[in-house]
Amino acid sequence: MSAAKPNDELVFLPLGGSGEIGMNLNAYGYGPADDRQWIIVDIGVTFGREDTLPGVDLVLPDPTYLEERREDIIAIVLTHAHEDHIGALGWLWPRLKAPVYATPFTAALLREKLKERGLLDKVKLTEIPLKGNLKLGPFDIDFVTLTHSIPEPNGLAIRTPLGLVWHTGDWKIDPDPLIGETTDEAALRAMAEEGVLAMVCDSTNVFVDDHAGSESDVRKRLIEIVAKCKGRVAVTAFASNVARIESAIMAAKAAKRTVCLVGRSMHRIVGAAQSVGMLQDIPAFVDEAESTELDPENVLYLCTGSQGEPRAALSRIARNEHRHVNLRQGDTVIFSSRVIPGNETAIHGLYNAFLERGVELITADDHPVHVSGHPGRDELKQMYAWARPRIAVPVHGERRHLIEHVRLAHELQIEQALAPKNGDLIRLAPGPAAIIDEVPAGRIYVDGQVIIEAADEALTERQRLGEEGAINIALAIGAKKHNIVAGPNATVRGLSMGDEEELEDALDELERVAEGAFSRLSHSDREDDEAVEANLVRAVRKAAEKLWGKRPLVDVSVLRV
Amino acid sequence: MSAAKPNDELVFLPLGGSGEIGMNLNAYGYGPADDRQWIIVDIGVTFGREDTLPGVDLVLPDPTYLEERREDIIAIVLTHAHEDHIGALGWLWPRLKAPVYATPFTAALLREKLKERGLLDKVKLTEIPLKGNLKLGPFDIDFVTLTHSIPEPNGLAIRTPLGLVWHTGDWKIDPDPLIGETTDEAALRAMAEEGVLAMVCDSTNVFVDDHAGSESDVRKRLIEIVAKCKGRVAVTAFASNVARIESAIMAAKAAKRTVCLVGRSMHRIVGAAQSVGMLQDIPAFVDEAESTELDPENVLYLCTGSQGEPRAALSRIARNEHRHVNLRQGDTVIFSSRVIPGNETAIHGLYNAFLERGVELITADDHPVHVSGHPGRDELKQMYAWARPRIAVPVHGERRHLIEHVRLAHELQIEQALAPKNGDLIRLAPGPAAIIDEVPAGRIYVDGQVIIEAADEALTERQRLGEEGAINIALAIGAKKHNIVAGPNATVRGLSMGDEEELEDALDELERVAEGAFSRLSHSDREDDEAVEANLVRAVRKAAEKLWGKRPLVDVSVLRV
């Protein structure tokens, strides 16, 4: 590696994930302030919430700062295939256009995403083998094998002329991860010997005291539990956890049950896993239609929808709306998953529906059928002991996680610890680490097929439409005398009087009010569309508030004839 | 008590709360099937959720079945003043019109509600003393003192010629409730001696193994914690828990801090408590404006908003938008409350905001600063041991709670246990308990100031408006030639192209599409408003889906001139 030049700096810039769990986008820059070269590490999404962002499908980090420097972006490097690390690539790549590097399983899933977005031929995607190395300008990157809840989780040892940054990505310490190797302790110890300038580290479970636990424990329990089940068994798990999927398959095999995959992403992940050599020696699956011919005690359904997503397989099964899968008295559903905060009501709705039909439930509440993929406090301590960084930079968390992680780093006597916010440009070297700039950062949204800004007025309008409804008043005004020649006609949406007739009366009232407001306009105002609209809107709004106790959006359409 | 007549039956009918936590409405009927007399016990609300019911303020049990029998309703009896037990009275009383009975604190809060709804002079509200008795037709009702998380929680011992029903209402076993007496064990034991036909019982915490814990423990810890705080202290708690409020006041006093009440419902509940003789010997409060003149170590703010409600005091303080209360580095916020499922994100948002400013947080996650008001499994067992009912009827819970409660009752060898659904009419006597009918039950909504049915189309329209937006096309058609003489004019709401100019182009495109669709109509279709609308709606919808990848609501306003 060449020596650092006098004005060189090594900087770290999180644009997503430092302030929320999800939507990770991290960048490292190297060079003098006016001529940095960049690599991007991960580029993920989070999901819109119906209560605050109705109709928004995906939330992405705003890449504007990097987009303006895209000539200087050498690479986009992906640590692993979870949506919060790769999900934004298909949307943001056209604005960044850098080559992409990933290990085989991540690359397999990414290819499908790129295909969906019509980008497969455009993106230069290079597969890196596990424990591979990548030399990109001033960056020399080792892929370090870790364990997590998806195949091929990699940390990145990023060497630069100004020092080595250990970027963990998402990890836990699983002594027996079932698929893939265990944590590459040797690499971590070697790194520490070499000297780690900074560790940029997962903070998700900093409030969890003990270890995450091992996938192999879950496998044992699933085998035990499924062996005891009498009727049909359905297991729901996060599809991307291939080790878990394999465990369910092995539990089925041990109990002489044939596995039926239910749900699109189950098929997608199993396909991707098999394409890179995983899940090879497993019994054949049965398809949904054929599964109905099996005796109840000979089938195991492996389903998506553990979070109660209304359109996922499990919700349809719970509502008894699934074409092929019917669960009833004596059958069992195993939730080999956790409750993601915010999904309680939906998941409890599933529980209620299944219990109502006499279906037995096994959940992580009282059975060890799930383990987290992120490091608890003990594991974090172990990682600091291995890597011995001079600087701790917690990422991947809300403010409370990052702040707590800084406290932990101080406890562990790490020389320096900084909890960055998205957009904080941190100089890691030379000199002590410091936030040297705040660059534009934020969220953008995938709304249908359009990418929009967080501040887009359409979003506040939609929230208001959802809560308050809409009124439209159309009227035709004569070109000569400027009097009403047709209408005003009122249309309402999302507003009820609880009774059809009363609603008709309310519409009549709105039309009367609009007409009255028009009649009070001066002659010159009547010639002015904007004046007509403003006055009628005001009057109709007031009337609506009286009628419904609500503040609907009111539009007036003036036609001049 | 007179003897039962040959055809007499005693029935129980839950219309709310058996299938959800919240919105309790229970009724007891006595008499022959065609001539029953009814009492209603509790009449509560639950709250609308922005994700599934945007804009709906309150959710109420549908009272139709009882409304149709309102001549035979002798009384509405309230067990305690929580919203999920009294909140619907102001909305549903006009449809039921029965006299209301409650203990003094409940009556005090109810009066305010009735005043808001203009019903204070109409409702006959009778105050019953604690441990009082009420004779109503075939029902002879003892108010039995219990403990809960609000003053004056009463169970009802309902005697009828066909047996005694023990209706617990909400309860826990608090050996030192601080305000009010402890659980009236003597009354419970006496009831058991007399023979309890059925116990209708709270199921909220049936999945919680241990005891709820005592308010007095929380008081001790609050006093200890506040004593150690250095800067300003804010305590947030459910306002209706007057014992907790008193604990915070005493913790302040012990630490030489003056209490400042922040938030309307804090003032309201403290007022109601004082009006019935509680919170008498407490130091004077300081008002918000004056509080700013106190030294930080001499003030304690008692705030509403523990659930992260965006408009409540605590959220405004967290966002630093409160006029008088400013918290900063070195100050402390104590969440003497629990996280109600579904509110995680909002509450964690508060945590993040406070931590960001260096404010210390004390929460029930790691400090014993909150106890539940509902009985854990141990307490349920104790209650069954006391009351020894022949029939267990779990209420106040989702299906999963009620089903688990039935399992518990079977474990305890209760002769019979039934988990009712809202609308199940259960004959409790004579003979074994059985569901003898399913009557109309459901939810209705307070939407603005209108009460609407759950199936009201306005609600699905609003959900769609919120997610997909709205388009209106107005056009004027000449009366003679049936050609377009003005328009079509497109208006969109809640739809963005990410760019003003592109939105203009999209509007032009919609207008072109509408015009094109009109031009393809036959002459006779052009004369028919419905045909014009249907065809234009179809064409514009398709165009919108292409432009935005969304399915907005499309309306076409045809004006004939």
Chai-1 contact restraints between the chains, C-beta under 6 A:
chainA,res_idxA,chainB,res_idxB,connection_type,confidence,min_distance_angstrom,max_distance_angstrom,comment,restraint_id
A,E50,B,D51,contact,1.0,0.0,6.0,A-B,restraint_1
A,D51,B,E50,contact,1.0,0.0,6.0,A-B,restraint_2
A,D51,B,D51,contact,1.0,0.0,6.0,A-B,restraint_3
A,P54,B,G466,contact,1.0,0.0,6.0,A-B,restraint_4
A,P54,B,E467,contact,1.0,0.0,6.0,A-B,restraint_5
A,G55,B,E467,contact,1.0,0.0,6.0,A-B,restraint_6
A,G55,B,E468,contact,1.0,0.0,6.0,A-B,restraint_7
A,P341,B,E344,contact,1.0,0.0,6.0,A-B,restraint_8
A,G342,B,E344,contact,1.0,0.0,6.0,A-B,restraint_9
A,G342,B,T345,contact,1.0,0.0,6.0,A-B,restraint_10
A,E344,B,P341,contact,1.0,0.0,6.0,A-B,restraint_11
A,E344,B,G342,contact,1.0,0.0,6.0,A-B,restraint_12
A,T345,B,G342,contact,1.0,0.0,6.0,A-B,restraint_13
A,Y351,B,R400,contact,1.0,0.0,6.0,A-B,restraint_14
A,N352,B,E398,contact,1.0,0.0,6.0,A-B,restraint_15
A,N352,B,R399,contact,1.0,0.0,6.0,A-B,restraint_16
A,N352,B,R400,contact,1.0,0.0,6.0,A-B,restraint_17
A,L355,B,R399,contact,1.0,0.0,6.0,A-B,restraint_18
A,L355,B,R400,contact,1.0,0.0,6.0,A-B,restraint_19
A,L355,B,I403,contact,1.0,0.0,6.0,A-B,restraint_20
A,E356,B,R399,contact,1.0,0.0,6.0,A-B,restraint_21
A,E398,B,N352,contact,1.0,0.0,6.0,A-B,restraint_22
A,R399,B,N352,contact,1.0,0.0,6.0,A-B,restraint_23
A,R399,B,L355,contact,1.0,0.0,6.0,A-B,restraint_24
A,R399,B,E356,contact,1.0,0.0,6.0,A-B,restraint_25
A,R400,B,Y351,contact,1.0,0.0,6.0,A-B,restraint_26
A,R400,B,N352,contact,1.0,0.0,6.0,A-B,restraint_27
A,R400,B,L355,contact,1.0,0.0,6.0,A-B,restraint_28
A,I403,B,L355,contact,1.0,0.0,6.0,A-B,restraint_29
A,G448,B,W548,contact,1.0,0.0,6.0,A-B,restraint_30
A,G448,B,G549,contact,1.0,0.0,6.0,A-B,restraint_31
A,G448,B,K550,contact,1.0,0.0,6.0,A-B,restraint_32
A,Q449,B,G549,contact,1.0,0.0,6.0,A-B,restraint_33
A,V450,B,M497,contact,1.0,0.0,6.0,A-B,restraint_34
A,V450,B,G498,contact,1.0,0.0,6.0,A-B,restraint_35
A,V450,B,W548,contact,1.0,0.0,6.0,A-B,restraint_36
A,I451,B,G498,contact,1.0,0.0,6.0,A-B,restraint_37
A,I452,B,S496,contact,1.0,0.0,6.0,A-B,restraint_38
A,I452,B,G498,contact,1.0,0.0,6.0,A-B,restraint_39
A,D456,B,S496,contact,1.0,0.0,6.0,A-B,restraint_40
A,A458,B,G494,contact,1.0,0.0,6.0,A-B,restraint_41
A,A458,B,L495,contact,1.0,0.0,6.0,A-B,restraint_42
A,A458,B,S496,contact,1.0,0.0,6.0,A-B,restraint_43
A,E461,B,R493,contact,1.0,0.0,6.0,A-B,restraint_44
A,E461,B,G494,contact,1.0,0.0,6.0,A-B,restraint_45
A,R462,B,G466,contact,1.0,0.0,6.0,A-B,restraint_46
A,R462,B,G469,contact,1.0,0.0,6.0,A-B,restraint_47
A,R462,B,G494,contact,1.0,0.0,6.0,A-B,restraint_48
A,L465,B,L465,contact,1.0,0.0,6.0,A-B,restraint_49
A,L465,B,G466,contact,1.0,0.0,6.0,A-B,restraint_50
A,L465,B,G494,contact,1.0,0.0,6.0,A-B,restraint_51
A,G466,B,P54,contact,1.0,0.0,6.0,A-B,restraint_52
A,G466,B,R462,contact,1.0,0.0,6.0,A-B,restraint_53
A,G466,B,L465,contact,1.0,0.0,6.0,A-B,restraint_54
A,G466,B,G466,contact,1.0,0.0,6.0,A-B,restraint_55
A,E467,B,P54,contact,1.0,0.0,6.0,A-B,restraint_56
A,E467,B,G55,contact,1.0,0.0,6.0,A-B,restraint_57
A,E468,B,G55,contact,1.0,0.0,6.0,A-B,restraint_58
A,G469,B,R462,contact,1.0,0.0,6.0,A-B,restraint_59
A,A470,B,A470,contact,1.0,0.0,6.0,A-B,restraint_60
A,N472,B,N472,contact,1.0,0.0,6.0,A-B,restraint_61
A,A474,B,A474,contact,1.0,0.0,6.0,A-B,restraint_62
A,A474,B,S557,contact,1.0,0.0,6.0,A-B,restraint_63
A,A474,B,L559,contact,1.0,0.0,6.0,A-B,restraint_64
A,A476,B,A476,contact,1.0,0.0,6.0,A-B,restraint_65
A,A476,B,L559,contact,1.0,0.0,6.0,A-B,restraint_66
A,A476,B,V561,contact,1.0,0.0,6.0,A-B,restraint_67
A,V485,B,V561,contact,1.0,0.0,6.0,A-B,restraint_68
A,A486,B,L559,contact,1.0,0.0,6.0,A-B,restraint_69
A,A486,B,R560,contact,1.0,0.0,6.0,A-B,restraint_70
A,A486,B,V561,contact,1.0,0.0,6.0,A-B,restraint_71
A,G487,B,L559,contact,1.0,0.0,6.0,A-B,restraint_72
A,N489,B,S557,contact,1.0,0.0,6.0,A-B,restraint_73
A,T491,B,D555,contact,1.0,0.0,6.0,A-B,restraint_74
A,R493,B,E461,contact,1.0,0.0,6.0,A-B,restraint_75
A,R493,B,L553,contact,1.0,0.0,6.0,A-B,restraint_76
A,G494,B,A458,contact,1.0,0.0,6.0,A-B,restraint_77
A,G494,B,E461,contact,1.0,0.0,6.0,A-B,restraint_78
A,G494,B,R462,contact,1.0,0.0,6.0,A-B,restraint_79
A,G494,B,L465,contact,1.0,0.0,6.0,A-B,restraint_80
A,L495,B,A458,contact,1.0,0.0,6.0,A-B,restraint_81
A,S496,B,I452,contact,1.0,0.0,6.0,A-B,restraint_82
A,S496,B,D456,contact,1.0,0.0,6.0,A-B,restraint_83
A,S496,B,A458,contact,1.0,0.0,6.0,A-B,restraint_84
A,M497,B,V450,contact,1.0,0.0,6.0,A-B,restraint_85
A,G498,B,V450,contact,1.0,0.0,6.0,A-B,restraint_86
A,G498,B,I451,contact,1.0,0.0,6.0,A-B,restraint_87
A,G498,B,I452,contact,1.0,0.0,6.0,A-B,restraint_88
A,W548,B,G448,contact,1.0,0.0,6.0,A-B,restraint_89
A,W548,B,V450,contact,1.0,0.0,6.0,A-B,restraint_90
A,G549,B,G448,contact,1.0,0.0,6.0,A-B,restraint_91
A,G549,B,Q449,contact,1.0,0.0,6.0,A-B,restraint_92
A,K550,B,G448,contact,1.0,0.0,6.0,A-B,restraint_93
A,L553,B,R493,contact,1.0,0.0,6.0,A-B,restraint_94
A,D555,B,T491,contact,1.0,0.0,6.0,A-B,restraint_95
A,S557,B,A474,contact,1.0,0.0,6.0,A-B,restraint_96
A,S557,B,N489,contact,1.0,0.0,6.0,A-B,restraint_97
A,L559,B,A474,contact,1.0,0.0,6.0,A-B,restraint_98
A,L559,B,A476,contact,1.0,0.0,6.0,A-B,restraint_99
A,L559,B,A486,contact,1.0,0.0,6.0,A-B,restraint_100
A,L559,B,G487,contact,1.0,0.0,6.0,A-B,restraint_101
A,R560,B,A486,contact,1.0,0.0,6.0,A-B,restraint_102
A,V561,B,A476,contact,1.0,0.0,6.0,A-B,restraint_103
A,V561,B,V485,contact,1.0,0.0,6.0,A-B,restraint_104
A,V561,B,A486,contact,1.0,0.0,6.0,A-B,restraint_105
A,V561,B,V561,contact,1.0,0.0,6.0,A-B,restraint_106
